[in-house]
Structures are given as C-alpha cells and as structure tokens.
C-alpha cells in the first residue's frame, strides 16, 4: 500500500503518524502542516554527495509562537516523533534545510521573524529565529541607528540565530559571533521555557547586556546541539566607526602563506587589525570573475598552469589577503603605518587600498562583508564547476604559518587524488585559523559524486589523525566528526541529552548527539 507520506519517522507507524499530524493541525491549522511532496521539496534538496532521499522529511511545521512550539514538543513526546528545527534553512554548504535523518519532521521557524528590540545606546538586538540579516539591516538603516551587523558571506538570506547557534563567523571586528551573543530564550523538550543568563530573573532589564547571570553558564550547550529550541536570541552590534579602511594584499607564490600568517598574527593579537583576516586562494576568488570551463575541460583537478593564467587575466594573487582598519581617521593613519611596514619588509607583498582596487568585483564584495553590508556574491563559487554539489570542509589550526602550509598541502593532495580543485581560504582569528575549503563537484555526475564523498571522508580522517579538529560540518558527516573528539566528550553530550530530552525528540543526530 502506498503511503501518503514521502517518509516516516524511524519506529513510527503510519497510523501513529496520522494521529500526530492531526494533533499538529489542531495547533497550527491545516495550511501550516506540510506533507505533500510538492510542499516538502524545499526541505529535501541538499548539495551533499548523498541521495537526497536519505534526508527527506516526513512533514514540515510552520510555527509562529512559543506557545505553539510548546504544544508541538508535547505532541512529539506523546508519539515519539523527532523534529529537526531550522530558522532560515540557508546553511547550504552544511546541509541546507534537510533534516539529519530520513523521516524527521522539519520545524520551520522562518515565520517567527519579529525584531523585538534594537537598542541604539547599548548596541544590542533581540530577535526571533526567522529574522534575516537583510531584514535587520533594513530595520537599522530605516531607523538611522548607526549600528553595523557582522554576518557570514551569504549574508542577506541567512539569519543571526541559525548562524550563531552553528557557531558561524563574520568579517567585522564582531566576527566571532557567539562571543557577542547575550541571552537566549529556549523551549526545552519538556515544554518549559528557559531564559539564559540575566533573563532567568523576573523583571530583569540586563538580559542583553550581561552574558553570565548566576551559576553555570548555559548558553553554550544550545549551540551545535539538540538540547532545546531557541525562540529568542540577543546579541551585540558594532557602533558604526567614524572611518573605515579596507585593503587587500596580494602574494604570488603558495609558499608565501607562511610569511602572510606570521605577519598577521601579531597584528591580530595586538588588535592593530581588529577583524578576522581572510587569506583567499586564487581559486576561491576566481568564480567572481571567471568560470572553470574558460580555462580547462575534462576530468582531473585544474593544473597550476591554468591557475596562473587566471591570476594574470584577472589580477589576482595566488593568495589575496583581505582586512580592514576601523576607528577615527587618526587611529587608522597610525595603524596603517604599522600594517604597511609589517607587510612591506620582505618586498613580496602587493598592497592595494580601496582606491586602487575599487573596480575589482572580488574586492568590492569583500569590502562589503568587512563593513557589514549585504551581499550574495560568494554564491558565485557554485558556478565554478556547476552541477550543484558543495560541501564546506572546516578544520581549525593554530595561527602559525607552518601549520597553514601543512594544511593547504595536505588538502590539495587529497583533492587532486579525486580530481577536485582546491578552493580554499584561511580566516585568521585572534590565535586560531579556520581553514575553509569548498569541495565543489557535479552532483549530476554519479562518478564525481562518489569521488566527492570519498574525498571528504578522507579529508576528515587524515586531518583528525594529525590533530586538526573540524569545527563545523554538514549533516552527512556529523557522526564521523563527533567520533574524532573522543568517547568522553561524546558520553557527556549523551548524558546531557538524556537529561534534557529523554524521549530523544529534538533533532536526533545533530552534531552526532542522540
């Protein structure tokens, strides 16, 4: 007999699921409970090298209030139905809106999109999970609040709640997003509503200004986890500086990455350069200006000769270092002198200011990110090879030049083995570096899809064996990454899960936690 559902939750019969769907409808109304294949299409398609059917949901729920979510978790507990919560669902390189496991119900919070408060004087915002960066940016500009956002590269369509809860990063001095989070409201699996930090105190007016509250700090356990559903989220905003000076520094040879990082690190630790510095490889920037097919065709990774032709044709370095200075003009002038002296010592660096690089589309979108402006330009990466396949590989290392060279060499070696191109960048934090590699492949090609899966699996295996932990990963590889952090941490996660969600209804499999 054919089921009316495209999938069913694991261990749940169609008869039981029918009862759950009826109860969901009584809470949300028929129009907000989606079960047809056409309605669920936006929640199925992924860019990962697996069958999208493996991540097909059984239904999607469009909630608009905390009270509805409380009733939904009660229904899920009653029928043992798992739910996978999303906010905007635009986490494309890490799994999109699809649930981690087939048959989970997607709880879509995009309609919970109220901007609850933005305080101009204290520079904070309190928002619901469906609020996008574009929506908040429009609000700030409309009310002339003089505040800047920090957001990820595909900024306009993503949102601060989902990005920060997955510990995403941005490109302004406020780019370590969770560092600037302050206060959450969370619906727990038992339906109780927790307000973290100062928010737990009745009549508190310091919820968004003091992070810690009293007792153990809880906010962290609701990031990259499945211990609760965040329904309100506070975070700090950056006051618009009097002056802003973006710049790019280009280098010609891949081994120059050692000098680049050794130069950047003391400037970052001392605060001379206050924002996360991006060191983008030529092939990461090339899609803004060119297509792979313009330079090479056929199987295999792109040869070095073609990369150097791209560099010459489009005025790129093999490494393109993007950073900015912020503050008064006097402060910027002093720090600019320090920066140019530091990078000028070896004679290898080509330093370009905004005036010199203003016509370059890659520089334009990088400068926008560093001043908190909306852009979707980085999505041009997906046109590089075509075919809709992409996974972000994201290991972390110390901010040392030697570490960077080792990571880049190992990554290129493994990618080449599977006929894939190195499209990577390093983001230098205060003392760490995020190595972001977009594993691009043609998902319409079964051979390339298989190769991409094997390649990503080998990247995780080889990097973890060398002590490089992955800080973020797509839903197809969450268990593998969780295993690399050892049995003790995984057991603590399991103990917390059992205590907070004994029926395991909230996003089973998220970060490998069940």
N, C-alpha and C positions, 0 to 999 in steps of 0.2 A: 504494500500500500504506500502511495506517495504521501510524504509529509507536507503539510502546509508551510513548514519552516525550512529554510535553506540549511540549517544546522540546529542541533540541540545541545544544551549544556551536558557535559560529561556526567553520567549517572542519573540524569533526569529524564523520565519518560515523557512522551508527547502529552499524555493525559495530565500529568502533573504540571507540565509547562503551560498547557492550556489554562489551567487554574491560575497560575502565576500571571499570565498575560491578562486574564480577565481582571485580576486584582490591580495590576499596573494601570489598566484602562480606567478603573474606578477612581484612581488617584489623579491621573494625568489627563484623562479624556482620550478618546479613540485616536484623534489626529496626532497625538504626541507619543504614540506607541507604534513603532515601525517594524513590520515583519516581512513585507514583500521583498523579493529580490531587487526590484527597481528602487525601492526606498533605501535598501541597505547597501546599494552599490558604492556610495561614498565611504563606507566603513570597511570595505573589503580590499580595495586595491592597495598594494604595497610596492615599494621599489626594491625589496629584498629578493635574493635569488632562491626563493621557495615558492611553492604553489600558493596562490592567494587563498585557495580553499582551506589551507591549514589554519588560516586566521579569520575565517568567516564567522561573523557573529550570528547569534540566533535571533536577536532583536536589537533595537535601539530605543532608548527612552530619552525624551526631551523634557528635562525638569526645569522649573523656573524659580523654585523657592526652597529654602532649607526644610520647611515642613514637608514638602513633597519628598525630598531626599530621605528624611527620617522614615516616612511611610514606605518608601521603596526598599530601604535596607531591612525593615521589618518583614516585608514580603519575601525578600531574598533569604532571610534566615528561616522563614517558615517552610519554604520549598527547596532550600539548599541550592539556590540559583546564583551563580557567580556573575558579578558585574565588573566591567572594565571602564574606568572613568576617564573621560577626555575633556579638555577645555575647548581649544580651537581645533585640535586634531591636525595641525600642520607640521608635526615633527617628522618631516618627510624622510630624512636620511636615517632616522632611528625607528621607523616602523609605521609612521603615519597614524591614522585613526583606528586601525585594525586592532582587535584585542590580541593578547599574547597567545591565547589558545582558542582553538575552534569551539564555537558554541557559547562563548561568554556573551552576556548582554552588554552592549555599549551604553553607558550612562553619559549622554552628551550634554555638557553644561554650557554650550555656546549661547543659549538664551538667557543665562544668568549673567548679564553683561552691564550691570549698573556700576557707574563710577560713584562710589559712596561718599568720598571726601578727597579733596586735594587741598592741602594747607600750604599757602604761599610762604608764610613766615618760617614755619618749621620744615618746609620742603619734604613733605611726605604725601603718599597716596594710599587710599584704602579702596580696593576694587573687588568685584566678583570674578569668578574664573573665566567667564566668557569675554571679558574686556580685552580688546586687541591693542597692540601698541599704537596702531593708526588712530583708533578711537580716542585713546588717552592723549595722544599728541594733538589731535584736533581740539580736544577739550582745553588743554593747556594753552594752546595758541588763541583760541576763541576768547578765553578769559584773561589773556595777557598776563600770565602768572610768572613768566620769566624763569621757567624751570626746564631742565633737559632730562630726557629719558636715556637709559642705556638699554640696548636691545641686541639680539643676535642678528646675523647678516640678513636672513629673510624676514625682515622686521615687520612690515606692515600687516601681514596676515597672521603672525604669531601673537602670543599674549604673555604678559609678565608672570601670570600664575603658573601656567604649564611650564614655561621656560625655566623659571627659578626652581620649581619643585623637581625638575630633572637636572638641576644644578648647571644650567647653561650659563654662558658668558657673553659679554658685550665688549665694546671698544672705547668707551669713555673712561675717565677715572673711576667711575662706579661700575666697572665692567665685571667684577666678581659678584654676580647678582645675589647669591644667597647671603653674602657678607652684609648686604644692605637691606635684607628682609627684616621686618619688625612687626610681629604679631600675626597670628593666623586664627581663623575660626574653622573648626574641623568637626564634621559629623562622624562619630565613631560607629563601628559595626553594630553596636547595641542601640544605636539611635540617639545616644546622648550627644550634646553639643559642647565641645571643649573650646575655650578661648585661651590661647597660649600666652605666656608672659604676663604683662600687666592686665591683659584682657580678662583674666580669670577673676579679677577683683570687681565687685559690683560698683558701678558709677565711676570707674577709672577713666581718667582723661589722658593717660600716658601710654596707652596701648601701642601707638605707633612711634613713640619717641624713646622708649627704654626696652631693649630686647629681652632682658633676662627674667624679670619678675622675681619670684622667690622659689627656692628649691631647685630640683634638677631642670635643666633647660631642655624642653621637649620639641621645639620646632624642627630640629634636625631629623628626628625619626619619621617625620612626614615628608621628607624629600627622598626621591628614588625608592619609595616604599609603597606598601599597600596596607597601611595601618589605619587609614582614615580618608575621608573625602573633604578636601579643603574648599570651603564655600566663601570665605572672605580672606583677603590677603593684604597686609600692609607692607610698604617698602619706602625707602628714602629716595628722593630725587635730587639731582645736582642743580644748584643755582647756576643760571647762565653766566659764564665768566665775561668780564669786560672785553677780553681779546682771546683769539683762538688762532693757532698757527699749525696747520697740518703740513707734513712733509713726507717725502719718500726718498730712500737711499738705495741705490742700485749697485749690485755686485755682479761680476762677470763669471765667476767660477764657483762650482758647487762646494768645493772645499773651503771657500770663504765663509761658510756658515760658522766655522769655529771662531774666527775673528769677530763676526757680527754679534754672536751671543756674548762673548767675553766683553765686548764694548757696551752692550746694552745692560747687562746685569747690574753693574754698579750704578748706572743711571736710573734704573728702576728701583733698586733697593733704597737709594737716597732720595727718591721722589723727584729728581730732576725731570724725568719723563714720567708723568703721573698715570698714563693709561697703558693698558696692555698693548705691547708692541707686536705687530703681525709681521712675520717673515714669510712672504709668499713666494713659492717657486714659480718659475715662468709658466709652467703648465697649469697652475692654479689660476693665473691671471689671464692666460691666453683666450679662454672662451668668451671673455668680454669683447674681444676684438676679432677672433678668428674661429674657424671650425677645423676639426681634426682632418676632415676629408680634403681640405685645401692643401694639405701637406703630405698626407700619407694615406694609403689604402691597403686593404688586405689584412691578414691576421698578424698577431705579434704586437709587442709594445712599440711605441714610437721611437725611432732611432735618435741618438744625440744630434746627428746632423740636422734633422728636421727641427728639433728644439732650438738649435742655434739660428736657423733660418727664421723661425717665429720671433725669436728675440730681436733679430736685426730688423725684420719687417715692421714690427710693432713697438719698437723702442722699449723693450723690457730688459731688466736684468735677469740673470738666472735666479737671483734672489732679489726681492723687492720689499724693502723694509718700510712699513708704514707706522708712523707715530705722530703725536701732536703735543703742543705746549699750550697751557691754559693759564689764565690769570690776568693781571694788569699788563699793559704793554711793557712796563719797566721790568716786571718779573720775567716775561717772555724773552726780552732782549738779553738779560743776564743768562738765562738757561740756554738760549740759542747759541750763545758763545761757547758754553760748556759742551753742548752737543756737537757742534761743528768741529771743535778742537778734538774731541774724543774720536769721532769718525774720520777725521782728516789725517790722523797720524800715519797711517800706512800708505796713503795715496791710492788705495784700491776703491774707495767709495765715491760714487757719483751722487751728490746731494742736490735734490730738486725741491724748491719751495712751491707753494700753491701757484704763484705767478708763473713759474717755469713749467709746471705740469698741468695747468688749468684745463687744457684741451684733451687731456688723456682720459678716456672713459673709465679705465681701471682706477686711476687716482680719484676721479670725481666720486665714485661710489664709496671708496674707502674713506674719503674725507667726510662724506655724509654720515657714515657709521660713527666716526670719531666725534661728530658734533651732535649725535642723537637724532639724525634726520632719517625719515623713512626711505627705504629702497628695497627693491626686489632683484637687483642686478645680479646677485650671486647665483640666482637660479639659472643663469646662462651656462653654468657648469653642466647642467643636464642636457644641453645641446651639443656638448663636445663630441660625444661618441654616438648619442642617440639611443633609442631603444628602451628608455625609461628605467634603467637599472642603476641603483646607487645605494651605497652603504657608507656611513661615516665610521672610520676607524680612529680611535681617540686615546692613544696611550699618553701617559704623563712621564716626564723625566725632570731631573734637576736642571736648573738653568745654567748649564755648562756647555761650552762649545763642543767638547769632545763627545758628550752624550748625544748632542744633536746630530753630529756626523755619523755616529754609530747607528742611530735610529733611522736616519734617512737612507743610509747604505743598505741596511737590512730590509727596509720596506721596499726599496727599488728592486732588490734581488728577488724577493718573493713575488712581487707584482709581475716582473719580467718572466718568471717561470711559468706564469699563467697567461701571458700575452696581454697584460693590462698596463696602463700608463701610471706613472707616479704623478698624482695631482695633490700636492700637499702644502701645508703651511704650518709654521710654528707660532704659537701665541705665548709670548713671554709674560708671565705674571710677575709677582714680586720675587719669588725664589724658585718657581716651578715653570715648566713649559708644557703646554698642551700641544701635542703633535696631531694635527687634524689632517687626515687623508681621506679624500673622497674616492672610494673604489667604484669607478664608473664602468658599466658594461651594458651590453644589449640584452635586455630581458626577453626579447622576442626570439633570441638565438639560444636554443637549448644547450649547445656545447659551451657557449660563453657563460650562460647562467650557471652551469655546473662548475665551470672553472672559477667563477667569481665566488661561489660558496666555498670551494676548497681553498681558494686563496685567502679568504677572510678567516677561515678556520686555522690555517697555518700561521697567519699573522698573529692571531691571539695566542696560539701555542708557543711560538718562538719568542714573542715579546715577553710573555709572562714567565717563561723559563729563564729569561735574563733579568727578571725583577722589575719589568716595566708594567705597571698596573694600568688597566683601561678604566677611564673614569665615567664612561657613558657608552651604551651600546644599543643596537636595535633589538627588537623583541625576539628574533630568531636565535640570538646568541646569548641571552641573558643568563641562562643556566651555566654555560661554559665560563663566562666571566665571573659569576658568583663563586664557582669552584676554585678559581685562581686565588681567591682571597683567604682560602683555608677553612678547615672544618669548625674552628672555634667561633669565628665571626658568623659563619652560616648558622651555627646552632643558636647563637644569641638572637639572630634575626627570627629563627623559628620559634624560640621561646616567647619573644615579643608578639609574634603573630598569633600564637595560641592564646595568649592572654587577652589580646585586644580584639581578636576576630576568630573565636573558637570554631565557628562553622566554615571558616575559610571562604567567605563570600566576596571579599574585596580583592579584585584584580589578581587572582591566583597566577603565579609565575612572574609577576613584576619583580625585576631585579633578582630572579631566581628564588623568590620567597613564596613558600606555600604553607 
